[in-house]
């Protein structure tokens, strides 16, 4: 699943924000070329700027020309509540689930419960620790350093800690 292989990647708000805070957004572009997100997720990411609050991560994200924002159709919008109830996810995650049906191959998330639920329902889900490992295998980052930066950005999971300690692949 890499740039040039027609991989269509959806990404949720938390991974976008965390990667921006960790100065690792370029990993997404280098791995996938372009990523997509829903207008619902994008509005969540841009919330501080829309409310007059300076947020470096939102400013960085706003200037990424390789992040495509996708609007849901009327019928997709009507599906949101049932998707939220069925999978126990928030509106942003539900919007990505709905968009996935448009031929996307992967959703990048940073919510362990939602990831597990969606994986068990047949969705191809990647979390930030898996993204770090993939980027390291491709020679794009030093896994331990990237994990440390993501940890410092606020994503403090056991998987990220193991990568920082050199205990994960």
C-alpha positions as CSV (number, residue, x, y, z in Angstrom):
1,X,0.0,0.0,0.0
2,X,2.1,2.8,-1.2
3,X,2.2,5.9,-3.5
4,X,1.7,4.8,-7.0
5,X,-0.3,1.6,-6.1
6,X,-3.7,3.3,-6.1
7,X,-4.1,3.2,-2.4
8,X,-6.9,5.5,-1.2
9,X,-6.4,6.5,2.4
10,X,-8.9,8.2,4.7
11,X,-7.6,9.8,7.8
12,X,-9.3,10.9,11.0
13,X,-8.7,14.1,13.0
14,X,-6.5,12.8,15.8
15,X,-3.8,11.3,13.5
16,X,-3.7,14.5,11.5
17,X,-3.4,16.7,14.5
18,X,-0.8,14.4,16.2
19,X,1.3,14.0,13.1
20,X,1.3,17.8,12.6
21,X,2.3,18.4,16.2
22,X,5.1,15.8,15.8
23,X,6.3,17.4,12.5
24,X,5.7,14.0,10.8
25,X,2.9,15.0,8.3
26,X,5.3,14.5,5.4
27,X,5.3,10.7,6.2
28,X,1.7,10.6,4.9
29,X,2.5,12.3,1.7
30,X,5.7,10.2,1.1
31,X,3.8,6.9,1.8
32,X,0.5,7.6,0.1
33,X,0.9,10.7,-2.1
34,X,-2.5,12.0,-1.1
35,X,-4.9,11.3,1.8
36,X,-8.6,12.1,2.1
37,X,-10.7,13.2,5.0
38,X,-14.4,14.1,5.4
39,X,-15.6,17.7,5.7
40,X,-16.8,16.7,9.2
41,X,-13.3,15.6,10.2
42,X,-11.7,18.7,8.6
43,X,-14.0,21.0,10.5
44,X,-12.9,19.3,13.7
45,X,-9.3,19.9,12.8
46,X,-9.9,23.5,11.8
47,X,-12.1,24.3,14.8
48,X,-9.5,26.4,16.6
49,X,-8.8,28.6,13.6
50,X,-12.5,29.1,12.9
51,X,-12.9,30.4,16.5
52,X,-9.9,32.7,16.4
53,X,-7.6,30.5,18.3
54,X,-4.0,30.1,17.1
55,X,-3.2,26.5,16.6
56,X,0.1,25.7,14.8
57,X,-1.0,22.2,13.9
58,X,-4.2,23.5,12.2
59,X,-2.3,26.1,10.4
60,X,0.2,23.5,9.1
61,X,-2.7,21.2,8.0
62,X,-4.6,24.0,6.3
63,X,-1.6,24.5,4.0
64,X,-1.3,20.8,2.9
65,X,-2.3,20.7,-0.7
66,X,-2.2,16.9,-0.7
67,X,-5.1,16.5,1.8
68,X,-8.3,16.2,0.0
69,X,-11.5,17.2,1.8
70,X,-14.6,15.1,0.8
71,X,-18.2,16.2,1.3
72,X,-20.8,13.5,2.0
73,X,-23.8,13.2,-0.2
74,X,-27.3,13.7,1.2
75,X,-27.8,10.0,1.5
76,X,-24.4,9.5,3.1
77,X,-25.2,12.2,5.7
78,X,-28.5,10.4,6.5
79,X,-26.4,7.2,7.3
80,X,-24.3,8.9,9.9
81,X,-26.5,8.3,12.9
82,X,-27.0,4.6,12.2
83,X,-23.2,4.2,11.7
84,X,-22.5,6.0,15.0
85,X,-24.9,3.7,16.8
86,X,-23.9,0.5,15.1
87,X,-20.1,0.9,15.6
88,X,-20.1,3.2,18.7
89,X,-18.0,5.9,16.9
90,X,-18.1,9.7,16.8
91,X,-19.4,11.7,13.8
92,X,-15.9,12.1,12.3
93,X,-15.2,8.4,12.4
94,X,-18.7,7.6,11.2
95,X,-18.1,9.9,8.2
96,X,-15.0,8.0,7.3
97,X,-16.8,4.7,7.6
98,X,-19.5,6.0,5.2
99,X,-16.9,7.3,2.7
100,X,-14.9,4.0,2.8
101,X,-17.6,2.5,0.6
102,X,-16.5,4.9,-2.2
103,X,-13.5,2.7,-2.9
104,X,-11.1,3.7,-0.2
105,X,-8.6,1.0,1.0
106,X,-7.5,2.2,4.5
107,X,-8.6,4.4,7.4
108,X,-5.9,5.8,9.7
109,X,-7.1,6.4,13.2
110,X,-5.9,7.0,16.7
111,X,-8.7,5.7,18.8
112,X,-8.1,2.1,20.1
113,X,-11.8,1.2,20.8
114,X,-13.0,2.5,17.4
115,X,-10.0,0.8,15.6
116,X,-10.8,-2.6,17.2
117,X,-14.5,-2.3,16.4
118,X,-14.0,-1.3,12.8
119,X,-11.2,-3.9,12.2
120,X,-13.5,-6.6,13.6
121,X,-16.2,-5.4,11.1
122,X,-13.9,-5.8,8.1
123,X,-12.5,-2.4,7.7
124,X,-8.8,-2.0,6.9
125,X,-7.6,0.2,9.8
126,X,-4.1,1.5,10.6
127,X,-3.1,3.3,13.9
128,X,-0.2,5.6,14.4
129,X,2.1,2.9,15.7
130,X,1.6,0.9,12.6
131,X,2.2,4.0,10.5
132,X,5.5,4.6,12.3
133,X,6.6,1.0,11.7
134,X,5.6,1.1,8.0
135,X,7.4,4.4,7.5
136,X,10.5,3.0,9.2
137,X,10.4,-0.1,7.0
138,X,10.4,2.2,4.0
139,X,13.4,4.1,5.3
140,X,11.4,7.3,5.8
141,X,11.9,7.7,9.5
142,X,13.8,6.4,12.4
143,X,11.1,4.4,14.3
144,X,12.3,5.2,17.8
145,X,12.6,9.0,17.1
146,X,9.2,9.1,15.2
147,X,7.6,7.3,18.1
148,X,9.1,9.7,20.6
149,X,7.8,12.6,18.7
150,X,4.3,11.1,18.5
151,X,4.4,10.3,22.2
152,X,5.4,13.9,23.0
153,X,2.6,15.1,20.8
154,X,0.2,13.3,23.1
155,X,-0.4,9.8,21.6
156,X,0.9,7.8,24.6
157,X,0.0,4.2,23.8
158,X,1.8,1.0,24.8
159,X,2.6,0.3,21.2
160,X,4.3,3.7,20.8
161,X,6.2,3.2,24.0
162,X,7.5,-0.2,22.8
163,X,8.7,1.4,19.6
164,X,10.5,4.1,21.5
165,X,12.2,1.5,23.6
166,X,13.2,-0.5,20.6
167,X,10.9,-3.5,21.5
168,X,8.6,-3.4,18.5
169,X,9.3,-4.2,14.9
